[in-house]
Amino acid sequence: MKRNPWIVAAVVCFLAVGSAFAEAEIHRSFSFRPGDTLEIETERGDIEYHSVGGAELTLTIRAKNGDVEDYLDLEFDDRDGVRIKGVSTGKGFSFLSSLFGGGGDGGSIQFVINGPEHVDLIFSTSGGDIVIIDDIDGSVTLATSGGDIAVNDIDGSVTLTTSGGDITFSDIRGSLKAGTSGGNILGASVSGASSLATSGGDIRLQRADADLKVGTSGGDIELGEVGGWLKARTSGGGIEVMRARGDVKVSTSGGDIVLEEMEGFVEARSSGGRMEIEFAPGNHHGGDLSASGGDLNVRLPRGVGFDLDADADGGEVRAVLPVETEGRRDGHRLRGTIAGGGNLLKLRNNNGDIVITDG
């Protein structure tokens, strides 16, 4: 299977940390039945899971400096699945060590797990990265308060949450809910209904096969193909979508909107940039488009009928296709029918032009 370069980069960076760890390690092995749950809840440390098949789970916990017990009090419970809990001893924290990765929450401890493919994973750490490598058949729930999350090749529902890092993913064959308070969300593909949200970064996704909801308060949104409906919002960037098969609702307070091959109803709002909207061949669903601060360019499928209501306040309306007008026609307003009429296409622009073409 072709690996997503974002995921590969994240995994390489993560694995590079392991070379700095000393020999002080804890090793444990557990029998594991298909479908069992592995839960790790730790107040410190990075977590790395490798899917290696079989029915055995092996765990290595490494300390960067000193012994593992210097940093964590550990509890192990394998009565129903495997549960591991790590409580910080409070040792190993200093200003210099946190700067250079020697004593911060994520830098001092590393959990490395080799386990089965058929497993449900619940991981949480208060101060490290989480990486899932290779194929997992089961649900995955990952949370960190201060690191990055990278996952690849998951056959099941996935929930990813970080308060201070990036989220990267590839080949999610199920639903996905991903949220970060301070980083980017970068993905290759997801097959189930998904929700992606960040308070301070960009969102980029190559393909979503089902319904998709995305939102960012401070970055751009770039999407490839969306197989269902789409809702996308940004308060400080642009929105670009290459294709959407369902209805689309997008808005930005500070950037451009570029939508190509829209197959459903399109609702788009931009308060601070231009808009380029292309309806896919045969799309007769109509739209409600509003721009402010830039031109609004709309390309309609040739031969498909619409009822047109276009108004440019501070600009001009130009239709490079036949329009049967209703009432008075002037340069700022155009109402009429295209190709015999149909669903309503409402266009508004404040301080910019509206240009309508077919193709």
Secondary structure, 3 states (H helix, E strand, C coil): CCCCHHHHHHHHHHHHHHHHCCCCEEEEEEECCCCCEEEEEECCCEEEEEECCCCEEEEEEEECCCCHHHCEEEEEECCCCEEEEEEECCCCCCHHHHHCCCCCCCCCEEEEEEECCECEEEEEECCCCEEEECCEECCEEEEECCCCEEEEEEECCEEEEECCCCEEEEEECCCEEEEECCCCEEEEEECCCEEEEECCCCEEEEEECCCEEEEECCCCEEEEEECCCEEEEECCCCEEEEEECCCEEEEECCCCEEEEEECCCEEEEECCECEEEEECCCCCCCEEEEEECCCEEEEECCCCCEEEEEEEECCCEEEECCCEECCCCCCCEEEEEECCCCEEEEEEEECCCEEEEEC
